[in-house]
């Protein structure tokens, strides 16, 4: 079963391909995605990697957490499920009745 990994404190030069190749040393990477700011199209400094098995993911987490990559020490951990968000309105939350 595949395992999703959170990768934080990424350098702004890191892209999907470089992130994937860094994790490929520890197993099969199903996907690698650096999260980009939609307004500036610049990296937000974090991303997610999906490894093909939980044992490969555990190896990658242990080896890469705190390691230097592109000039920064990465924070690598098991990804947590996204928490539900409040369904805010488009008008900034003010309700006019």
TILUM-654054 format. One record per residue: residue number from 1; y, z, x of N, C-alpha, C in turn; chain. Coordinates in steps of 0.02 Angstrom, whole numbers. Layout:
+------+---------+--------+--------+----------+--------+---------+---------+--------+--------+-------+
| resi | n_north |   n_up | n_east | ca_north |  ca_up | ca_east | c_north |   c_up | c_east | chain |
+------+---------+--------+--------+----------+--------+---------+---------+--------+--------+-------+
|  NUM |       Y |      Z |      X |        Y |      Z |       X |       Y |      Z |      X |     A |
...
+------+---------+--------+--------+----------+--------+---------+---------+--------+--------+-------+
// end
This chain:
+------+---------+--------+--------+----------+--------+---------+---------+--------+--------+-------+
| resi | n_north |   n_up | n_east | ca_north |  ca_up | ca_east | c_north |   c_up | c_east | chain |
+------+---------+--------+--------+----------+--------+---------+---------+--------+--------+-------+
|    1 |     -59 |      0 |     42 |        0 |      0 |       0 |      62 |      0 |     44 |     A |
|    2 |     112 |    -38 |     26 |      172 |    -44 |      66 |     214 |     20 |     61 |     A |
|    3 |     256 |     28 |    111 |      298 |     88 |     117 |     369 |     67 |    133 |     A |
|    4 |     418 |     93 |     97 |      488 |     77 |     109 |     519 |    130 |    154 |     A |
|    5 |     559 |    107 |    202 |      591 |    150 |     253 |     667 |    141 |    248 |     A |
|    6 |     702 |    197 |    251 |      775 |    197 |     254 |     795 |    196 |    328 |     A |
|    7 |     843 |    155 |    346 |      868 |    151 |     415 |     943 |    158 |    412 |     A |
|    8 |     969 |    213 |    440 |     1041 |    226 |     439 |    1071 |    224 |    509 |     A |
|    9 |    1137 |    225 |    511 |     1177 |    224 |     572 |    1164 |    161 |    613 |     A |
|   10 |    1161 |    104 |    578 |     1151 |     40 |     611 |    1218 |     14 |    637 |     A |
|   11 |    1215 |    -21 |    693 |     1274 |    -54 |     719 |    1293 |   -112 |    673 |     A |
|   12 |    1356 |   -130 |    672 |     1379 |   -182 |     626 |    1354 |   -251 |    645 |     A |
|   13 |    1328 |   -259 |    705 |     1301 |   -324 |     726 |    1228 |   -334 |    704 |     A |
|   14 |    1196 |   -282 |    679 |     1126 |   -287 |     658 |    1122 |   -328 |    594 |     A |
|   15 |    1076 |   -376 |    593 |     1064 |   -416 |     532 |     991 |   -409 |    511 |     A |
|   16 |     972 |   -443 |    458 |      904 |   -437 |     431 |     852 |   -456 |    484 |     A |
|   17 |     865 |   -508 |    522 |      816 |   -532 |     571 |     807 |   -483 |    629 |     A |
|   18 |     862 |   -456 |    656 |      856 |   -410 |     712 |     823 |   -344 |    689 |     A |
|   19 |     838 |   -323 |    628 |      808 |   -263 |     601 |     732 |   -273 |    593 |     A |
|   20 |     713 |   -330 |    566 |      642 |   -346 |     557 |     605 |   -347 |    623 |     A |
|   21 |     634 |   -379 |    673 |      600 |   -384 |     738 |     593 |   -316 |    772 |     A |
|   22 |     641 |   -272 |    762 |      637 |   -205 |     791 |     577 |   -167 |    762 |     A |
|   23 |     566 |   -173 |    697 |      512 |   -137 |     664 |     444 |   -172 |    671 |     A |
|   24 |     445 |   -237 |    685 |      383 |   -275 |     691 |     340 |   -251 |    749 |     A |
|   25 |     370 |   -215 |    796 |      332 |   -186 |     853 |     280 |   -135 |    828 |     A |
|   26 |     289 |   -110 |    768 |      247 |    -55 |     743 |     202 |    -77 |    685 |     A |
|   27 |     204 |   -141 |    666 |      161 |   -165 |     613 |     193 |   -223 |    576 |     A |
|   28 |     162 |   -241 |    521 |      185 |   -298 |     481 |     244 |   -278 |    437 |     A |
|   29 |     299 |   -314 |    446 |      359 |   -302 |     406 |     358 |   -348 |    346 |     A |
|   30 |     355 |   -319 |    286 |      356 |   -360 |     224 |     427 |   -385 |    210 |     A |
|   31 |     477 |   -342 |    222 |      546 |   -362 |     212 |     591 |   -316 |    252 |     A |
|   32 |     650 |   -342 |    269 |      702 |   -302 |     303 |     769 |   -324 |    275 |     A |
|   33 |     809 |   -276 |    253 |      872 |   -293 |     221 |     927 |   -246 |    244 |     A |
|   34 |     978 |   -274 |    276 |     1038 |   -236 |     294 |    1084 |   -240 |    233 |     A |
|   35 |    1109 |   -184 |    210 |     1152 |   -182 |     151 |    1224 |   -202 |    171 |     A |
|   36 |    1249 |   -252 |    136 |     1315 |   -280 |     152 |    1366 |   -260 |     99 |     A |
|   37 |    1428 |   -250 |    120 |     1484 |   -238 |      74 |    1500 |   -304 |     40 |     A |
|   38 |    1502 |   -303 |    -26 |     1512 |   -367 |     -61 |    1583 |   -393 |    -55 |     A |
|   39 |    1632 |   -350 |    -41 |     1702 |   -374 |     -34 |    1716 |   -402 |     35 |     A |
|   40 |    1691 |   -368 |     88 |     1706 |   -388 |     157 |    1649 |   -428 |    189 |     A |
|   41 |    1590 |   -428 |    158 |     1530 |   -460 |     185 |    1513 |   -432 |    254 |     A |
|   42 |    1529 |   -369 |    264 |     1513 |   -334 |     327 |    1460 |   -281 |    312 |     A |
|   43 |    1419 |   -267 |    362 |     1366 |   -218 |     354 |    1394 |   -150 |    334 |     A |
|   44 |    1359 |   -115 |    291 |     1379 |    -47 |     273 |    1350 |      4 |    322 |     A |
|   45 |    1310 |    -19 |    371 |     1283 |     25 |     422 |    1215 |     55 |    405 |     A |
|   46 |    1183 |     29 |    352 |     1116 |     53 |     336 |    1076 |     -4 |    304 |     A |
|   47 |    1011 |      7 |    300 |      968 |    -43 |     270 |     900 |    -15 |    253 |     A |
|   48 |     855 |    -59 |    233 |      788 |    -39 |     214 |     738 |    -87 |    244 |     A |
|   49 |     682 |    -60 |    266 |      627 |   -100 |     292 |     565 |    -82 |    252 |     A |
|   50 |     527 |   -132 |    232 |      464 |   -119 |     198 |     407 |   -140 |    244 |     A |
|   51 |     364 |    -91 |    260 |      306 |   -104 |     303 |     245 |   -113 |    258 |     A |
|   52 |     195 |   -150 |    282 |      137 |   -167 |     241 |      91 |   -108 |    228 |     A |
|   53 |      94 |    -56 |    269 |       51 |      2 |     256 |      89 |     67 |    273 |     A |
|   54 |      67 |    121 |    242 |      101 |    185 |     254 |      87 |    210 |    324 |     A |
|   55 |      30 |    193 |    354 |       17 |    216 |     423 |      62 |    180 |    472 |     A |
|   56 |      75 |    115 |    461 |      122 |     79 |     504 |     193 |    106 |    496 |     A |
|   57 |     211 |    122 |    434 |      277 |    150 |     421 |     285 |    217 |    455 |     A |
|   58 |     234 |    259 |    453 |      237 |    325 |     486 |     245 |    317 |    561 |     A |
|   59 |     210 |    268 |    591 |      217 |    255 |     663 |     289 |    234 |    679 |     A |
|   60 |     316 |    189 |    639 |      384 |    164 |     651 |     435 |    220 |    643 |     A |
|   61 |     428 |    262 |    592 |      474 |    317 |     581 |     473 |    365 |    640 |     A |
|   62 |     413 |    383 |    661 |      407 |    430 |     717 |     437 |    402 |    782 |     A |
|   63 |     424 |    338 |    795 |      447 |    308 |     857 |     521 |    292 |    857 |     A |
|   64 |     549 |    273 |    800 |      617 |    247 |     800 |     671 |    297 |    777 |     A |
|   65 |     653 |    350 |    743 |      703 |    398 |     720 |     738 |    429 |    781 |     A |
|   66 |     804 |    421 |    784 |      843 |    448 |     839 |     848 |    402 |    899 |     A |
|   67 |     812 |    346 |    897 |      814 |    300 |     954 |     876 |    256 |    952 |     A |
|   68 |     895 |    231 |   1010 |      955 |    189 |    1016 |     938 |    117 |    998 |     A |
|   69 |     981 |     85 |    958 |      974 |     15 |     940 |    1043 |    -14 |    930 |     A |
|   70 |    1059 |    -65 |    968 |     1125 |    -98 |     964 |    1183 |    -48 |    972 |     A |
|   71 |    1173 |      0 |   1017 |     1227 |     47 |    1034 |    1232 |    109 |    991 |     A |
|   72 |    1187 |    119 |    944 |     1189 |    178 |     901 |    1119 |    209 |    896 |     A |
|   73 |    1118 |    274 |    883 |     1054 |    308 |     871 |    1037 |    305 |    797 |     A |
|   74 |     983 |    271 |    782 |      963 |    259 |     712 |     936 |    323 |    679 |     A |
|   75 |     948 |    328 |    614 |      916 |    379 |     572 |     863 |    341 |    532 |     A |
|   76 |     800 |    359 |    543 |      745 |    323 |     511 |     703 |    374 |    473 |     A |
|   77 |     693 |    361 |    408 |      653 |    407 |     367 |     622 |    369 |    309 |     A |
|   78 |     576 |    402 |    275 |      546 |    373 |     215 |     601 |    365 |    163 |     A |
|   79 |     604 |    307 |    132 |      655 |    295 |      80 |     638 |    336 |     18 |     A |
|   80 |     689 |    365 |    -11 |      681 |    403 |     -74 |     697 |    357 |   -132 |     A |
|   81 |     665 |    368 |   -189 |      682 |    326 |    -248 |     755 |    333 |   -267 |     A |
|   82 |     784 |    279 |   -290 |      854 |    280 |    -310 |     862 |    324 |   -371 |     A |
|   83 |     911 |    369 |   -369 |      923 |    413 |    -426 |     961 |    375 |   -480 |     A |
|   84 |     946 |    391 |   -543 |      982 |    357 |    -597 |    1056 |    372 |   -594 |     A |
|   85 |    1095 |    323 |   -609 |     1168 |    331 |    -608 |    1194 |    337 |   -679 |     A |
|   86 |    1252 |    370 |   -684 |     1286 |    373 |    -749 |    1309 |    302 |   -766 |     A |
|   87 |    1304 |    284 |   -828 |     1326 |    218 |    -849 |    1401 |    216 |   -859 |     A |
|   88 |    1439 |    219 |   -806 |     1512 |    220 |    -810 |    1539 |    156 |   -842 |     A |
|   89 |    1596 |    162 |   -871 |     1626 |    104 |    -904 |    1669 |     66 |   -855 |     A |
|   90 |    1684 |      4 |   -871 |     1723 |    -39 |    -826 |    1797 |    -21 |   -825 |     A |
|   91 |    1820 |     20 |   -871 |     1891 |     36 |    -873 |    1908 |    100 |   -835 |     A |
|   92 |    1864 |    119 |   -789 |     1878 |    178 |    -749 |    1856 |    243 |   -781 |     A |
|   93 |    1819 |    239 |   -835 |     1793 |    298 |    -867 |    1836 |    326 |   -923 |     A |
|   94 |    1896 |    299 |   -932 |     1937 |    325 |    -987 |    1914 |    295 |  -1052 |     A |
|   95 |    1907 |    336 |  -1101 |     1885 |    313 |   -1167 |    1944 |    314 |  -1215 |     A |
|   96 |    1953 |    260 |  -1248 |     2008 |    256 |   -1297 |    1976 |    251 |  -1366 |     A |
|   97 |    1983 |    303 |  -1404 |     1952 |    303 |   -1471 |    2002 |    286 |  -1523 |     A |
+------+---------+--------+--------+----------+--------+---------+---------+--------+--------+-------+
// end
